[in-house]
Amino acid sequence: MLTGDAQSGRVFFNEGRIVDAESAGAKGEAGFRRVVEITSGSFEFQKSAETFPITIQAPSNTNLILDTLRQLDESALEGGN
């Protein structure tokens, strides 16, 4: 759980792999993007034996993070968020 001044979000992992996220009503990759946009605040890690549904189909966490950051950069260059 990440909590910032204006928004909060959650990222779900199965065996270390990011499989879902939610923030500001968005889920999956859109939710993950909103989580990445949180620039200050606090986080809490909650371990769970639960297996979460897979809504993010990225080859790896690294690919997901880099693709998300690229999208944010492109959006900033275009003048939108």
N, CA, C and O atoms as a Tinker XYZ file with bonds, in Angstrom:
   324  protein
     1  N      0.843000   -1.167000    0.000000    73     2
     2  CA     0.000000    0.000000    0.000000    64     1     3
     3  C      0.889000    1.230000    0.000000    63     2     4     5
     4  O      1.750000    1.378000    0.867000    81     3
     5  N      0.683000    2.116000   -0.973000    73     3     6
     6  CA     1.389000    3.391000   -1.035000    64     5     7
     7  C      0.379000    4.492000   -0.776000    63     6     8     9
     8  O     -0.721000    4.483000   -1.328000    81     7
     9  N      0.759000    5.436000    0.063000    73     7    10
    10  CA    -0.136000    6.531000    0.377000    64     9    11
    11  C      0.599000    7.842000    0.183000    63    10    12    13
    12  O      1.605000    8.106000    0.841000    81    11
    13  N      0.088000    8.664000   -0.729000    73    11    14
    14  CA     0.663000    9.975000   -0.979000    64    13    15
    15  C     -0.287000   11.052000   -0.499000    63    14    16    17
    16  O     -1.341000   10.754000    0.063000    81    15
    17  N      0.085000   12.301000   -0.718000    73    15    18
    18  CA    -0.741000   13.417000   -0.276000    64    17    19
    19  C     -2.083000   13.438000   -1.005000    63    18    20    21
    20  O     -3.115000   13.710000   -0.391000    81    19
    21  N     -2.078000   13.155000   -2.297000    73    19    22
    22  CA    -3.301000   13.289000   -3.093000    64    21    23
    23  C     -3.956000   11.950000   -3.444000    63    22    24    25
    24  O     -5.143000   11.915000   -3.768000    81    23
    25  N     -3.210000   10.862000   -3.386000    73    23    26
    26  CA    -3.779000    9.574000   -3.784000    64    25    27
    27  C     -3.057000    8.428000   -3.102000    63    26    28    29
    28  O     -2.009000    8.613000   -2.483000    81    27
    29  N     -3.627000    7.253000   -3.224000    73    27    30
    30  CA    -3.006000    6.054000   -2.679000    64    29    31
    31  C     -3.145000    4.938000   -3.703000    63    30    32    33
    32  O     -3.900000    5.063000   -4.667000    81    31
    33  N     -2.426000    3.864000   -3.494000    73    31    34
    34  CA    -2.506000    2.749000   -4.424000    64    33    35
    35  C     -1.932000    1.487000   -3.821000    63    34    36    37
    36  O     -1.273000    1.505000   -2.781000    81    35
    37  N     -2.203000    0.389000   -4.508000    73    35    38
    38  CA    -1.710000   -0.913000   -4.069000    64    37    39
    39  C     -1.122000   -1.657000   -5.265000    63    38    40    41
    40  O     -1.622000   -1.565000   -6.386000    81    39
    41  N     -0.057000   -2.389000   -4.998000    73    39    42
    42  CA     0.569000   -3.240000   -6.012000    64    41    43
    43  C      0.534000   -4.659000   -5.462000    63    42    44    45
    44  O      0.888000   -4.896000   -4.308000    81    43
    45  N      0.101000   -5.605000   -6.304000    73    43    46
    46  CA    -0.045000   -6.994000   -5.881000    64    45    47
    47  C      1.022000   -7.856000   -6.553000    63    46    48    49
    48  O      1.288000   -7.718000   -7.747000    81    47
    49  N      1.628000   -8.743000   -5.769000    73    47    50
    50  CA     2.698000   -9.611000   -6.239000    64    49    51
    51  C      2.309000  -11.071000   -6.042000    63    50    52    53
    52  O      1.684000  -11.425000   -5.043000    81    51
    53  N      2.678000  -11.908000   -6.993000    73    51    54
    54  CA     2.645000  -13.367000   -6.844000    64    53    55
    55  C      4.086000  -13.843000   -6.991000    63    54    56    57
    56  O      4.684000  -13.703000   -8.057000    81    55
    57  N      4.632000  -14.395000   -5.941000    73    55    58
    58  CA     6.010000  -14.912000   -5.957000    64    57    59
    59  C      7.000000  -13.883000   -6.497000    63    58    60    61
    60  O      7.881000  -14.222000   -7.287000    81    59
    61  N      6.856000  -12.623000   -6.071000    73    59    62
    62  CA     7.785000  -11.567000   -6.458000    64    61    63
    63  C      7.469000  -10.872000   -7.772000    63    62    64    65
    64  O      8.120000   -9.886000   -8.117000    81    63
    65  N      6.496000  -11.358000   -8.502000    73    63    66
    66  CA     6.138000  -10.776000   -9.801000    64    65    67
    67  C      4.915000   -9.873000   -9.651000    63    66    68    69
    68  O      3.927000  -10.266000   -9.031000    81    67
    69  N      4.978000   -8.665000  -10.217000    73    67    70
    70  CA     3.846000   -7.750000  -10.177000    64    69    71
    71  C      2.751000   -8.301000  -11.082000    63    70    72    73
    72  O      2.970000   -8.519000  -12.273000    81    71
    73  N      1.563000   -8.524000  -10.503000    73    71    74
    74  CA     0.464000   -9.115000  -11.275000    64    73    75
    75  C     -0.769000   -8.216000  -11.351000    63    74    76    77
    76  O     -1.649000   -8.438000  -12.183000    81    75
    77  N     -0.834000   -7.198000  -10.483000    73    75    78
    78  CA    -1.979000   -6.287000  -10.508000    64    77    79
    79  C     -1.618000   -5.046000   -9.701000    63    78    80    81
    80  O     -0.684000   -5.050000   -8.899000    81    79
    81  N     -2.384000   -3.987000   -9.935000    73    79    82
    82  CA    -2.228000   -2.747000   -9.174000    64    81    83
    83  C     -3.546000   -2.007000   -9.238000    63    82    84    85
    84  O     -4.354000   -2.220000  -10.142000    81    83
    85  N     -3.752000   -1.134000   -8.267000    73    83    86
    86  CA    -4.952000   -0.304000   -8.297000    64    85    87
    87  C     -4.659000    1.033000   -7.628000    63    86    88    89
    88  O     -3.975000    1.103000   -6.607000    81    87
    89  N     -5.187000    2.078000   -8.223000    73    87    90
    90  CA    -5.052000    3.424000   -7.680000    64    89    91
    91  C     -6.063000    4.320000   -8.367000    63    90    92    93
    92  O     -6.242000    4.243000   -9.583000    81    91
    93  N     -6.712000    5.155000   -7.611000    73    91    94
    94  CA    -7.682000    6.138000   -8.129000    64    93    95
    95  C     -8.720000    5.493000   -9.051000    63    94    96    97
    96  O     -9.107000    6.083000  -10.060000    81    95
    97  N     -9.164000    4.295000   -8.707000    73    95    98
    98  CA   -10.184000    3.610000   -9.490000    64    97    99
    99  C     -9.665000    2.858000  -10.699000    63    98   100   101
   100  O    -10.416000    2.125000  -11.342000    81    99
   101  N     -8.394000    3.029000  -11.016000    73    99   102
   102  CA    -7.788000    2.324000  -12.152000    64   101   103
   103  C     -7.152000    1.032000  -11.657000    63   102   104   105
   104  O     -6.632000    0.975000  -10.543000    81   103
   105  N     -7.197000   -0.008000  -12.495000    73   103   106
   106  CA    -6.606000   -1.309000  -12.148000    64   105   107
   107  C     -5.639000   -1.746000  -13.239000    63   106   108   109
   108  O     -5.581000   -1.136000  -14.307000    81   107
   109  N     -4.888000   -2.791000  -12.972000    73   107   110
   110  CA    -3.955000   -3.332000  -13.949000    64   109   111
   111  C     -2.836000   -2.347000  -14.259000    63   110   112   113
   112  O     -2.336000   -1.664000  -13.365000    81   111
   113  N     -2.442000   -2.278000  -15.539000    73   111   114
   114  CA    -1.337000   -1.406000  -15.924000    64   113   115
   115  C     -1.656000    0.065000  -15.688000    63   114   116   117
   116  O     -0.770000    0.828000  -15.303000    81   115
   117  N     -2.893000    0.477000  -15.908000    73   115   118
   118  CA    -3.285000    1.868000  -15.653000    64   117   119
   119  C     -3.167000    2.181000  -14.161000    63   118   120   121
   120  O     -2.727000    3.268000  -13.786000    81   119
   121  N     -3.555000    1.241000  -13.322000    73   119   122
   122  CA    -3.415000    1.416000  -11.883000    64   121   123
   123  C     -1.959000    1.490000  -11.475000    63   122   124   125
   124  O     -1.593000    2.290000  -10.614000    81   123
   125  N     -1.114000    0.653000  -12.093000    73   123   126
   126  CA     0.319000    0.678000  -11.792000    64   125   127
   127  C      0.914000    2.025000  -12.177000    63   126   128   129
   128  O      1.728000    2.582000  -11.440000    81   127
   129  N      0.508000    2.547000  -13.328000    73   127   130
   130  CA     1.010000    3.861000  -13.755000    64   129   131
   131  C      0.659000    4.930000  -12.725000    63   130   132   133
   132  O      1.491000    5.777000  -12.397000    81   131
   133  N     -0.558000    4.893000  -12.220000    73   131   134
   134  CA    -0.956000    5.882000  -11.203000    64   133   135
   135  C     -0.150000    5.712000   -9.921000    63   134   136   137
   136  O      0.180000    6.699000   -9.262000    81   135
   137  N      0.170000    4.472000   -9.561000    73   135   138
   138  CA     1.005000    4.238000   -8.380000    64   137   139
   139  C      2.386000    4.837000   -8.604000    63   138   140   141
   140  O      2.931000    5.482000   -7.708000    81   139
   141  N      2.959000    4.635000   -9.782000    73   139   142
   142  CA     4.289000    5.152000  -10.088000    64   141   143
   143  C      4.300000    6.681000  -10.043000    63   142   144   145
   144  O      5.331000    7.283000   -9.742000    81   143
   145  N      3.174000    7.306000  -10.337000    73   143   146
   146  CA     3.080000    8.768000  -10.316000    64   145   147
   147  C      3.085000    9.342000   -8.900000    63   146   148   149
   148  O      3.245000   10.551000   -8.734000    81   147
   149  N      2.916000    8.507000   -7.880000    73   147   150
   150  CA     2.969000    8.988000   -6.493000    64   149   151
   151  C      4.429000    9.304000   -6.175000    63   150   152   153
   152  O      5.275000    8.410000   -6.174000    81   151
   153  N      4.720000   10.576000   -5.905000    73   151   154
   154  CA     6.120000   10.999000   -5.733000    64   153   155
   155  C      6.525000   11.214000   -4.281000    63   154   156   157
   156  O      7.711000   11.361000   -3.985000    81   155
   157  N      5.559000   11.235000   -3.379000    73   155   158
   158  CA     5.912000   11.363000   -1.963000    64   157   159
   159  C      4.832000   10.694000   -1.130000    63   158   160   161
   160  O      3.709000   10.483000   -1.588000    81   159
   161  N      5.192000   10.370000    0.081000    73   159   162
   162  CA     4.235000    9.716000    0.963000    64   161   163
   163  C      4.899000    8.571000    1.701000    63   162   164   165
   164  O      6.094000    8.614000    1.994000    81   163
   165  N      4.120000    7.557000    1.998000    73   163   166
   166  CA     4.647000    6.415000    2.739000    64   165   167
   167  C      4.133000    5.117000    2.126000    63   166   168   169
   168  O      3.175000    5.110000    1.353000    81   167
   169  N      4.784000    4.034000    2.486000    73   167   170
   170  CA     4.319000    2.742000    1.994000    64   169   171
   171  C      4.322000    1.734000    3.127000    63   170   172   173
   172  O      5.047000    1.863000    4.114000    81   171
   173  N      3.493000    0.739000    2.949000    73   171   174
   174  CA     3.399000   -0.346000    3.910000    64   173   175
   175  C      3.419000   -1.650000    3.127000    63   174   176   177
   176  O      2.661000   -1.816000    2.172000    81   175
   177  N      4.278000   -2.567000    3.526000    73   175   178
   178  CA     4.364000   -3.870000    2.876000    64   177   179
   179  C      3.570000   -4.869000    3.699000    63   178   180   181
   180  O      3.794000   -5.015000    4.901000    81   179
   181  N      2.642000   -5.555000    3.048000    73   179   182
   182  CA     1.848000   -6.571000    3.728000    64   181   183
   183  C      2.057000   -7.898000    3.005000    63   182   184   185
   184  O      1.670000   -8.051000    1.847000    81   183
   185  N      2.662000   -8.842000    3.688000    73   183   186
   186  CA     2.899000  -10.156000    3.115000    64   185   187
   187  C      1.608000  -10.967000    3.153000    63   186   188   189
   188  O      0.860000  -10.918000    4.129000    81   187
   189  N      1.357000  -11.713000    2.080000    73   187   190
   190  CA     0.143000  -12.510000    1.997000    64   189   191
   191  C      0.440000  -13.827000    1.297000    63   190   192   193
   192  O      1.208000  -13.876000    0.336000    81   191
   193  N     -0.173000  -14.887000    1.790000    73   191   194
   194  CA    -0.047000  -16.187000    1.135000    64   193   195
   195  C     -1.040000  -16.317000   -0.013000    63   194   196   197
   196  O     -0.991000  -17.275000   -0.784000    81   195
   197  N     -1.941000  -15.344000   -0.120000    73   195   198
   198  CA    -2.967000  -15.347000   -1.162000    64   197   199
   199  C     -2.338000  -15.194000   -2.544000    63   198   200   201
   200  O     -1.371000  -14.451000   -2.712000    81   199
   201  N     -2.886000  -15.896000   -3.527000    73   199   202
   202  CA    -2.478000  -15.719000   -4.921000    64   201   203
   203  C     -3.479000  -14.775000   -5.563000    63   202   204   205
   204  O     -4.687000  -15.008000   -5.515000    81   203
   205  N     -2.971000  -13.707000   -6.165000    73   203   206
   206  CA    -3.834000  -12.683000   -6.742000    64   205   207
   207  C     -4.074000  -12.950000   -8.219000    63   206   208   209
   208  O     -3.212000  -13.512000   -8.894000    81   207
   209  N     -5.237000  -12.553000   -8.731000    73   207   210
   210  CA    -5.502000  -12.698000  -10.172000    64   209   211
   211  C     -4.489000  -11.897000  -10.980000    63   210   212   213
   212  O     -4.079000  -10.809000  -10.576000    81   211
   213  N     -4.093000  -12.439000  -12.113000    73   211   214
   214  CA    -3.100000  -11.782000  -12.964000    64   213   215
   215  C     -3.820000  -10.886000  -13.967000    63   214   216   217
   216  O     -4.505000  -11.368000  -14.869000    81   215
   217  N     -3.655000   -9.565000  -13.794000    73   215   218
   218  CA    -4.227000   -8.611000  -14.743000    64   217   219
   219  C     -3.151000   -7.855000  -15.507000    63   218   220   221
   220  O     -3.438000   -7.194000  -16.505000    81   219
   221  N     -1.907000   -7.953000  -15.036000    73   219   222
   222  CA    -0.771000   -7.330000  -15.723000    64   221   223
   223  C      0.049000   -8.442000  -16.350000    63   222   224   225
   224  O      0.545000   -9.328000  -15.653000    81   223
   225  N      0.190000   -8.396000  -17.655000    73   223   226
   226  CA     0.899000   -9.436000  -18.411000    64   225   227
   227  C      2.228000   -8.903000  -18.942000    63   226   228   229
   228  O      2.428000   -8.845000  -20.155000    81   227
   229  N      3.125000   -8.519000  -18.062000    73   227   230
   230  CA     4.431000   -8.008000  -18.480000    64   229   231
   231  C      5.452000   -9.145000  -18.448000    63   230   232   233
   232  O      5.354000  -10.036000  -17.604000    81   231
   233  N      6.436000   -9.125000  -19.363000    73   231   234
   234  CA     7.456000  -10.180000  -19.369000    64   233   235
   235  C      8.249000  -10.248000  -18.050000    63   234   236   237
   236  O      8.692000  -11.318000  -17.634000    81   235
   237  N      8.418000   -9.074000  -17.400000    73   235   238
   238  CA     9.137000   -9.027000  -16.122000    64   237   239
   239  C      8.774000   -7.733000  -15.411000    63   238   240   241
   240  O      8.201000   -6.826000  -16.015000    81   239
   241  N      9.108000   -7.647000  -14.127000    73   239   242
   242  CA     8.884000   -6.416000  -13.382000    64   241   243
   243  C      9.689000   -5.274000  -13.997000    63   242   244   245
   244  O      9.207000   -4.145000  -14.090000    81   243
   245  N     10.912000   -5.572000  -14.413000    73   243   246
   246  CA    11.765000   -4.549000  -15.020000    64   245   247
   247  C     11.123000   -3.994000  -16.282000    63   246   248   249
   248  O     11.084000   -2.778000  -16.473000    81   247
   249  N     10.620000   -4.865000  -17.142000    73   247   250
   250  CA     9.951000   -4.408000  -18.364000    64   249   251
   251  C      8.756000   -3.523000  -18.034000    63   250   252   253
   252  O      8.567000   -2.472000  -18.646000    81   251
   253  N      7.952000   -3.950000  -17.067000    73   251   254
   254  CA     6.777000   -3.188000  -16.673000    64   253   255
   255  C      7.169000   -1.796000  -16.181000    63   254   256   257
   256  O      6.574000   -0.798000  -16.589000    81   255
   257  N      8.161000   -1.734000  -15.313000    73   255   258
   258  CA     8.594000   -0.452000  -14.757000    64   257   259
   259  C      9.150000    0.452000  -15.847000    63   258   260   261
   260  O      8.788000    1.626000  -15.923000    81   259
   261  N     10.026000   -0.083000  -16.693000    73   259   262
   262  CA    10.621000    0.734000  -17.759000    64   261   263
   263  C      9.572000    1.200000  -18.760000    63   262   264   265
   264  O      9.607000    2.353000  -19.190000    81   263
   265  N      8.640000    0.330000  -19.141000    73   263   266
   266  CA     7.573000    0.726000  -20.066000    64   265   267
   267  C      6.697000    1.809000  -19.454000    63   266   268   269
   268  O      6.299000    2.752000  -20.137000    81   267
   269  N      6.400000    1.674000  -18.174000    73   267   270
   270  CA     5.576000    2.674000  -17.493000    64   269   271
   271  C      6.287000    4.016000  -17.435000    63   270   272   273
   272  O      5.673000    5.051000  -17.694000    81   271
   273  N      7.570000    4.012000  -17.098000    73   271   274
   274  CA     8.338000    5.253000  -17.055000    64   273   275
   275  C      8.443000    5.894000  -18.441000    63   274   276   277
   276  O      8.378000    7.117000  -18.564000    81   275
   277  N      8.606000    5.074000  -19.480000    73   275   278
   278  CA     8.651000    5.601000  -20.844000    64   277   279
   279  C      7.333000    6.282000  -21.192000    63   278   280   281
   280  O      7.323000    7.373000  -21.761000    81   279
   281  N      6.221000    5.636000  -20.848000    73   279   282
   282  CA     4.904000    6.222000  -21.123000    64   281   283
   283  C      4.729000    7.548000  -20.391000    63   282   284   285
   284  O      4.184000    8.498000  -20.952000    81   283
   285  N      5.186000    7.617000  -19.148000    73   283   286
   286  CA     5.091000    8.865000  -18.392000    64   285   287
   287  C      5.945000    9.956000  -19.027000    63   286   288   289
   288  O      5.522000   11.109000  -19.098000    81   287
   289  N      7.146000    9.600000  -19.490000    73   287   290
   290  CA     8.015000   10.578000  -20.170000    64   289   291
   291  C      7.366000   11.077000  -21.452000    63   290   292   293
   292  O      7.348000   12.279000  -21.718000    81   291
   293  N      6.833000   10.153000  -22.245000    73   291   294
   294  CA     6.177000   10.554000  -23.499000    64   293   295
   295  C      4.971000   11.438000  -23.235000    63   294   296   297
   296  O      4.729000   12.402000  -23.961000    81   295
   297  N      4.219000   11.110000  -22.201000    73   295   298
   298  CA     3.053000   11.911000  -21.856000    64   297   299
   299  C      3.472000   13.316000  -21.432000    63   298   300   301
   300  O      2.817000   14.294000  -21.791000    81   299
   301  N      4.556000   13.418000  -20.674000    73   299   302
   302  CA     5.045000   14.729000  -20.232000    64   301   303
   303  C      5.526000   15.552000  -21.426000    63   302   304   305
   304  O      5.311000   16.763000  -21.464000    81   303
   305  N      6.174000   14.911000  -22.397000    73   303   306
   306  CA     6.643000   15.621000  -23.588000    64   305   307
   307  C      5.487000   16.139000  -24.433000    63   306   308   309
   308  O      5.585000   17.187000  -25.071000    81   307
   309  N      4.383000   15.381000  -24.425000    73   307   310
   310  CA     3.196000   15.783000  -25.186000    64   309   311
   311  C      2.385000   16.827000  -24.440000    63   310   312   313
   312  O      1.428000   17.378000  -24.984000    81   311
   313  N      2.763000   17.104000  -23.190000    73   311   314
   314  CA     2.067000   18.113000  -22.414000    64   313   315
   315  C      0.874000   17.628000  -21.641000    63   314   316   317
   316  O      0.105000   18.442000  -21.129000    81   315
   317  N      0.691000   16.320000  -21.538000    73   315   318
   318  CA    -0.442000   15.780000  -20.786000    64   317   319
   319  C      0.024000   14.813000  -19.745000    63   318   320   321
   320  O      1.172000   14.369000  -19.761000    81   319
   321  N     -0.876000   14.480000  -18.826000    73   319   322
   322  CA    -0.529000   13.482000  -17.799000    64   321   323
   323  C     -1.342000   12.286000  -18.045000    63   322   324
   324  O     -1.232000   11.303000  -17.312000    81   323
